[in-house]
Amino acid sequence: MRLWWPFNTPAIATYPAVPSVELLTLPAWCDALFVPLFASAVIVFFSRLGPPRSKISIGWAIIGFAIAVGIADDQHRMQPWVLQTGFYSIILACLPSNEALRPIRAIAISIYAYSAAGKLDYQFIHTVGQDFLGSAVGVVGLETTQWPESIRTAGAFAFPVSELIVAGLLAWPRTRRIGGVFAMLLHASLIVLLSPWVMGHSLGVLIWNGVLIGQSWFLFLTPMEPALSPLSTSKRAVQPSDAGWRRAIAITTSCVAVSMPLAERLGYWDHWASWALYSPHSSRFELYLPKSQLSRWPESIRDAALPDQDGDSWQEISLSSWSLAARGVPVVPQARYQLQLAAQIAEDMSSDLAMRGRLKSVADRWTGKRDDESLFDRQAITESAQTYWIGRRRPTKNRELTD
């Protein structure tokens, strides 16, 4: 909820929005409109006014519009589940349910394939993959600490390989139902693994995996093509007068969602839009504040400070912890967003407060190594943040960042 309706609490007030579109800076009160927009879509779905197909189109169009404007206003809303819902909503607003089934299936299958590809690299196998493996075997009372490295490596590979198998089974019509069952089992196991009793991940992640279990049922296991809407089983084709442009929009949307992740490693498409889920190869920015000035920062930022491990009197601010505490969702794992977030903080803070950072590139698939650039002051951070194609710092008229 805090992602779409950021109530004016101190923690949220000090976590600035970073627009995706340079010319778009919505007034703060507009943030209160997103929840009513989503609610109005539900009302349209269940109302008795108008033909079912029109209600479905209008309802999904409202959802798609709210998501598009919300992301344009704040890049933090580029969460994987938001992007997936956005793609689906465009297609469902343009096509009747039976025609929307194929492009939505294509996107769903691509998510498994790209998620697996994002984990088939050095970083996942030697970091997050090992955490997953240790937690998974810990459920049954085993430990991996004494296992040979080759066994631990093979165990970490099992996670992306299982996703690839699911993607392959879903892509072939003859095995699609089996793939649907495997997909449901995959998400059920992730819910157990990520639950508060094992790895303790956020509630939103658990809910999304639960929704994906339902998606697997409706897209791949139901004997008849699903309605893909809360109401209708209408199979009426789009009328010829509007079929062309609606179908073109839907096809273009599905093509973008399925093909553009190929450009992720080259830096031309975002990591989460490429379904790089739990893939630590993503680019990133590390923000550091001097220990001597930390007490002058808002409490929400101080709470996210990590210990000074190297004794240089600078403490890293965990953007991930800050994001979870302030907005209830993970920080977008993208160097552009994190750097522009830091630049916004630099603009908001008092001019005598210092900051510095480290900008890290996407990790090499085979070695895990990254390019590393040090930014020694807030001017360097601000200038680096302005080099990206999209996004900018929201102007604040030199407002000082305080609780």
C-alpha positions as CSV (number, residue, x, y, z in Angstrom):
1,M,0.0,0.0,0.0
2,R,2.8,2.4,0.9
3,L,4.1,2.0,-2.7
4,W,1.0,3.6,-4.1
5,W,-0.3,5.7,-1.2
6,P,2.7,7.0,0.7
7,F,1.1,8.4,3.8
8,N,3.0,11.3,5.3
9,T,4.9,9.4,8.0
10,P,8.5,10.5,8.7
11,A,10.1,7.4,7.2
12,I,8.1,7.8,3.9
13,A,8.5,11.5,3.8
14,T,12.3,11.3,3.8
15,Y,12.3,8.6,1.0
16,P,12.1,10.7,-2.2
17,A,10.4,9.8,-5.4
18,V,12.5,9.6,-8.5
19,P,10.4,10.2,-11.7
20,S,11.0,8.1,-14.8
21,V,10.0,10.9,-17.1
22,E,11.9,14.2,-16.9
23,L,8.9,16.4,-17.6
24,L,6.6,14.6,-15.2
25,T,6.5,15.9,-11.6
26,L,3.1,15.2,-10.1
27,P,2.0,17.1,-7.0
28,A,2.3,15.1,-3.8
29,W,-1.5,14.9,-3.4
30,C,-1.7,12.9,-6.7
31,D,-0.2,9.9,-4.9
32,A,-3.5,9.6,-3.0
33,L,-5.3,8.9,-6.4
34,F,-3.8,5.6,-7.3
35,V,-5.6,3.4,-4.7
36,P,-9.0,5.0,-5.8
37,L,-8.1,4.3,-9.4
38,F,-7.5,0.6,-8.7
39,A,-10.7,0.5,-6.7
40,S,-12.7,2.1,-9.5
41,A,-11.4,-0.7,-11.9
42,V,-12.8,-3.3,-9.5
43,I,-16.1,-1.5,-9.4
44,V,-16.2,-1.4,-13.2
45,F,-15.5,-5.1,-13.3
46,F,-18.4,-6.0,-11.0
47,S,-20.9,-3.3,-12.1
48,R,-24.0,-4.2,-14.1
49,L,-23.7,-1.3,-16.5
50,G,-22.7,-2.0,-20.1
51,P,-21.7,-5.2,-21.9
52,P,-19.2,-7.5,-20.2
53,R,-16.5,-7.0,-22.8
54,S,-16.6,-3.2,-22.5
55,K,-16.4,-3.4,-18.7
56,I,-13.4,-5.7,-18.9
57,S,-11.6,-3.4,-21.4
58,I,-12.4,-0.3,-19.4
59,G,-11.4,-1.9,-16.1
60,W,-8.0,-3.2,-17.3
61,A,-7.4,0.1,-19.1
62,I,-7.8,2.0,-15.8
63,I,-5.4,-0.4,-14.1
64,G,-2.9,0.0,-17.0
65,F,-3.2,3.8,-16.9
66,A,-2.6,3.9,-13.1
67,I,0.5,1.7,-13.4
68,A,1.9,3.7,-16.3
69,V,1.5,7.0,-14.6
70,G,2.6,5.6,-11.2
71,I,5.9,4.3,-12.7
72,A,6.4,7.5,-14.6
73,D,6.0,9.4,-11.4
74,D,8.3,7.1,-9.3
75,Q,10.7,4.5,-10.5
76,H,10.4,2.7,-7.2
77,R,7.1,1.3,-8.5
78,M,9.0,-0.7,-11.1
79,Q,8.5,-3.9,-9.0
80,P,8.3,-7.1,-11.0
81,W,4.7,-7.8,-10.1
82,V,3.8,-4.3,-11.1
83,L,5.5,-4.6,-14.5
84,Q,3.9,-8.0,-15.1
85,T,0.4,-6.7,-14.2
86,G,1.0,-3.7,-16.5
87,F,1.9,-5.8,-19.5
88,Y,-1.2,-8.0,-18.8
89,S,-3.5,-5.1,-18.4
90,I,-2.6,-3.6,-21.7
91,I,-3.3,-6.8,-23.5
92,L,-6.5,-7.5,-21.7
93,A,-7.7,-4.0,-22.4
94,C,-7.1,-4.5,-26.1
95,L,-8.2,-8.1,-26.7
96,P,-11.1,-10.4,-25.6
97,S,-10.0,-13.1,-23.2
98,N,-9.7,-15.9,-25.8
99,E,-7.3,-13.8,-28.0
100,A,-5.4,-12.5,-25.0
101,L,-4.5,-16.0,-23.8
102,R,-1.7,-16.6,-26.3
103,P,0.3,-13.4,-25.7
104,I,-0.1,-13.6,-21.9
105,R,1.0,-17.2,-22.0
106,A,4.1,-16.1,-24.0
107,I,5.0,-13.5,-21.4
108,A,4.4,-15.9,-18.5
109,I,6.7,-18.5,-20.1
110,S,9.4,-15.9,-20.8
111,I,9.4,-14.9,-17.2
112,Y,10.5,-18.4,-16.2
113,A,13.1,-18.6,-19.0
114,Y,14.6,-15.2,-18.3
115,S,14.5,-15.7,-14.5
116,A,16.5,-18.9,-15.0
117,A,19.0,-17.2,-17.4
118,G,19.6,-14.5,-14.9
119,K,20.7,-17.1,-12.3
120,L,23.0,-19.1,-14.6
121,D,26.0,-17.1,-13.7
122,Y,28.9,-16.9,-11.2
123,Q,27.3,-14.4,-8.9
124,F,24.1,-16.4,-8.2
125,I,25.9,-19.8,-8.0
126,H,28.4,-18.5,-5.4
127,T,26.2,-16.2,-3.3
128,V,22.4,-16.2,-3.4
129,G,22.3,-19.7,-4.8
130,Q,24.3,-21.0,-1.8
131,D,21.9,-19.1,0.6
132,F,18.9,-20.7,-1.1
133,L,20.5,-24.2,-1.0
134,G,21.5,-23.9,2.6
135,S,18.0,-22.7,3.6
136,A,16.3,-25.4,1.5
137,V,18.2,-28.3,3.0
138,G,17.9,-26.7,6.4
139,V,14.1,-27.3,6.2
140,V,14.8,-31.0,6.5
141,G,17.5,-30.6,9.1
142,L,20.6,-30.8,6.9
143,E,23.6,-28.5,6.5
144,T,25.7,-27.7,3.5
145,T,28.8,-26.5,5.4
146,Q,30.5,-29.9,5.2
147,W,29.5,-30.7,1.6
148,P,32.2,-30.7,-1.1
149,E,32.2,-27.5,-3.2
150,S,31.2,-29.4,-6.3
151,I,28.1,-30.7,-4.6
152,R,27.2,-27.2,-3.3
153,T,27.7,-25.8,-6.8
154,A,25.5,-28.4,-8.4
155,G,22.9,-27.8,-5.8
156,A,22.8,-24.1,-6.5
157,F,22.5,-24.8,-10.2
158,A,19.3,-26.8,-9.4
159,F,17.3,-23.6,-8.9
160,P,17.7,-22.0,-12.4
161,V,17.6,-25.5,-14.0
162,S,14.2,-26.1,-12.5
163,E,12.9,-22.9,-13.9
164,L,14.3,-23.7,-17.3
165,I,12.5,-27.1,-17.2
166,V,9.2,-25.4,-16.3
167,A,9.6,-22.9,-19.1
168,G,10.4,-25.7,-21.6
169,L,7.4,-27.8,-20.5
170,L,5.1,-24.8,-20.7
171,A,6.3,-23.8,-24.1
172,W,5.4,-27.2,-25.7
173,P,1.6,-27.7,-25.9
174,R,1.8,-31.5,-25.3
175,T,3.6,-31.0,-21.9
176,R,1.9,-27.7,-21.0
177,R,-0.4,-29.2,-18.3
178,I,2.6,-31.0,-16.7
179,G,4.5,-27.8,-16.8
180,G,1.6,-26.0,-15.1
181,V,1.7,-28.5,-12.2
182,F,5.5,-28.1,-11.9
183,A,5.1,-24.3,-11.9
184,M,2.6,-24.5,-9.1
185,L,5.0,-26.8,-7.1
186,L,7.8,-24.4,-7.8
187,H,6.0,-21.4,-6.4
188,A,4.7,-23.4,-3.4
189,S,8.2,-24.4,-2.5
190,L,9.4,-20.8,-2.9
191,I,6.6,-19.7,-0.5
192,V,8.0,-22.2,2.1
193,L,11.6,-21.2,1.4
194,L,11.0,-17.5,1.6
195,S,8.5,-17.7,4.5
196,P,9.2,-16.0,7.9
197,W,10.2,-19.4,9.4
198,V,13.0,-20.0,6.8
199,M,14.5,-17.0,4.9
200,G,12.1,-14.3,6.2
201,H,11.4,-12.4,3.0
202,S,8.7,-9.7,2.7
203,L,5.0,-10.5,2.6
204,G,4.7,-9.1,-0.9
205,V,7.0,-11.7,-2.3
206,L,5.0,-14.5,-0.7
207,I,1.7,-13.0,-2.0
208,W,3.2,-12.7,-5.5
209,N,4.2,-16.4,-5.5
210,G,0.7,-17.3,-4.4
211,V,-0.8,-15.3,-7.3
212,L,1.6,-17.1,-9.7
213,I,0.2,-20.4,-8.4
214,G,-3.2,-19.2,-9.5
215,Q,-1.8,-17.9,-12.8
216,S,-0.4,-21.3,-13.5
217,W,-3.8,-22.9,-12.9
218,F,-5.7,-20.5,-15.1
219,L,-3.2,-20.2,-18.0
220,F,-1.9,-23.8,-18.2
221,L,-4.2,-26.3,-16.4
222,T,-7.8,-25.3,-16.9
223,P,-9.4,-27.6,-19.6
224,M,-10.9,-24.5,-21.3
225,E,-9.3,-21.2,-22.2
226,P,-9.6,-19.0,-19.1
227,A,-11.6,-15.8,-19.1
228,L,-8.7,-13.9,-17.6
229,S,-11.1,-11.5,-15.9
230,P,-13.2,-11.4,-12.7
231,L,-16.4,-11.7,-14.6
232,S,-16.6,-12.9,-18.1
233,T,-16.2,-16.0,-20.2
234,S,-17.0,-13.9,-23.3
235,K,-15.3,-15.1,-26.4
236,R,-16.6,-12.4,-28.7
237,A,-14.0,-11.3,-31.2
238,V,-13.1,-7.6,-31.4
239,Q,-15.1,-5.9,-34.0
240,P,-13.3,-5.2,-37.3
241,S,-13.5,-1.5,-36.9
242,D,-11.2,-1.5,-33.9
243,A,-9.5,-4.9,-34.2
244,G,-6.5,-3.6,-36.1
245,W,-5.1,-1.0,-33.7
246,R,-6.1,-2.9,-30.6
247,R,-4.4,-6.1,-31.8
248,A,-1.3,-4.1,-32.8
249,I,-1.0,-2.6,-29.3
250,A,-1.4,-6.0,-27.7
251,I,1.1,-7.7,-30.0
252,T,3.6,-4.9,-29.6
253,T,3.3,-5.1,-25.8
254,S,3.9,-8.8,-25.8
255,C,6.8,-8.6,-28.2
256,V,8.5,-5.9,-26.0
257,A,8.0,-7.9,-22.9
258,V,9.3,-11.1,-24.4
259,S,12.2,-9.8,-26.5
260,M,13.7,-6.7,-24.8
261,P,15.1,-8.7,-21.8
262,L,17.7,-10.0,-24.3
263,A,19.3,-6.5,-24.0
264,E,19.5,-6.5,-20.2
265,R,23.1,-7.6,-19.9
266,L,24.1,-4.9,-22.4
267,G,22.5,-2.2,-20.2
268,Y,19.6,-1.3,-22.5
269,W,16.8,-2.9,-20.4
270,D,16.2,-2.9,-16.7
271,H,17.0,-6.0,-14.6
272,W,13.5,-6.4,-13.1
273,A,11.9,-5.8,-16.5
274,S,14.0,-8.7,-17.6
275,W,12.8,-10.9,-14.8
276,A,16.3,-11.0,-13.2
277,L,14.7,-12.2,-9.9
278,Y,17.1,-13.0,-7.0
279,S,19.9,-12.5,-9.5
280,P,22.8,-10.7,-7.8
281,H,24.5,-9.8,-11.1
282,S,22.5,-6.6,-11.3
283,S,24.2,-3.2,-11.4
284,R,24.1,-1.2,-8.2
285,F,25.2,1.9,-6.3
286,E,26.5,2.0,-2.8
287,L,25.9,5.2,-0.7
288,Y,28.3,6.2,2.1
289,L,27.9,8.9,4.7
290,P,30.5,10.1,7.2
291,K,30.0,8.7,10.7
292,S,30.6,12.1,12.3
293,Q,27.6,13.5,10.5
294,L,25.2,10.6,10.7
295,S,23.4,12.0,13.7
296,R,22.2,14.9,11.6
297,W,20.4,12.7,9.1
298,P,16.8,11.5,9.5
299,E,16.2,8.5,11.7
300,S,15.0,6.4,8.8
301,I,18.4,6.8,7.1
302,R,20.4,6.3,10.3
303,D,18.5,3.1,10.9
304,A,19.7,1.8,7.6
305,A,23.4,2.5,8.3
306,L,25.7,-0.5,8.2
307,P,28.7,-0.9,10.6
308,D,32.0,0.7,9.5
309,Q,33.8,-2.5,8.6
310,D,37.1,-1.0,7.3
311,G,37.5,1.8,9.9
312,D,37.6,4.7,7.5
313,S,34.8,6.6,9.4
314,W,32.3,6.2,6.5
315,Q,29.2,4.1,6.9
316,E,27.3,2.5,4.0
317,I,23.6,3.2,3.9
318,S,21.7,0.0,3.1
319,L,19.3,1.2,0.4
320,S,17.6,-2.1,0.6
321,S,16.9,-1.8,4.3
322,W,15.8,1.8,3.9
323,S,13.4,0.8,1.1
324,L,11.8,-2.1,3.0
325,A,11.3,0.1,6.1
326,A,10.0,3.2,4.4
327,R,8.0,1.8,1.4
328,G,7.5,-1.9,2.3
329,V,9.1,-3.2,-0.9
330,P,12.7,-4.1,-2.1
331,V,14.8,-1.4,-3.6
332,V,14.9,-1.5,-7.4
333,P,18.1,-3.4,-8.2
334,Q,19.3,-0.9,-10.8
335,A,22.3,1.4,-10.7
336,R,20.4,4.2,-12.4
337,Y,17.6,4.2,-9.9
338,Q,19.8,3.9,-6.8
339,L,22.2,6.6,-8.1
340,Q,19.3,9.0,-8.9
341,L,17.9,8.3,-5.5
342,A,21.2,9.3,-4.0
343,A,21.3,12.4,-6.2
344,Q,17.8,13.4,-4.9
345,I,19.0,13.0,-1.3
346,A,22.1,15.2,-2.2
347,E,19.7,17.9,-3.5
348,D,17.5,17.7,-0.4
349,M,20.2,17.7,2.2
350,S,22.0,20.6,3.9
351,S,24.9,21.8,1.8
352,D,27.5,21.1,4.5
353,L,26.7,17.4,4.8
354,A,29.1,15.1,2.9
355,M,28.4,11.9,0.9
356,R,30.2,9.6,-1.5
357,G,29.5,6.4,-3.3
358,R,30.6,3.6,-5.5
359,L,28.9,2.8,-8.9
360,K,29.1,-0.9,-9.9
361,S,28.4,-2.3,-13.3
362,V,26.6,-5.6,-14.1
363,A,28.7,-8.5,-13.0
364,D,30.4,-10.7,-15.7
365,R,28.5,-13.9,-16.2
366,W,31.5,-16.1,-16.0
367,T,33.8,-14.4,-13.4
368,G,31.4,-12.3,-11.4
369,K,33.7,-9.3,-11.7
370,R,32.4,-5.7,-12.0
371,D,33.6,-2.3,-13.2
372,D,33.8,-0.1,-10.2
373,E,33.7,3.7,-10.2
374,S,34.2,5.9,-7.1
375,L,32.2,9.1,-6.7
376,F,33.9,11.2,-4.0
377,D,31.3,13.9,-3.4
378,R,27.7,14.9,-4.0
379,Q,28.6,16.9,-7.1
380,A,30.1,13.8,-8.7
381,I,27.0,11.8,-7.7
382,T,24.7,14.4,-9.1
383,E,26.6,14.6,-12.4
384,S,26.7,10.8,-12.8
385,A,23.0,10.6,-12.1
386,Q,22.3,12.9,-15.1
387,T,24.0,10.6,-17.7
388,Y,21.1,8.1,-18.0
389,W,18.5,8.1,-20.8
390,I,15.5,8.1,-18.4
391,G,14.8,9.4,-15.0
392,R,15.7,12.5,-13.2
393,R,15.7,14.0,-9.7
394,R,12.5,15.6,-8.6
395,P,13.0,19.3,-8.0
396,T,12.4,20.2,-4.4
397,K,13.4,23.9,-4.3
398,N,16.3,23.3,-1.9
399,R,14.2,21.7,0.8
400,E,16.4,20.4,3.5
401,L,15.9,16.7,4.3
402,T,14.7,16.3,7.8
403,D,12.3,14.2,9.9
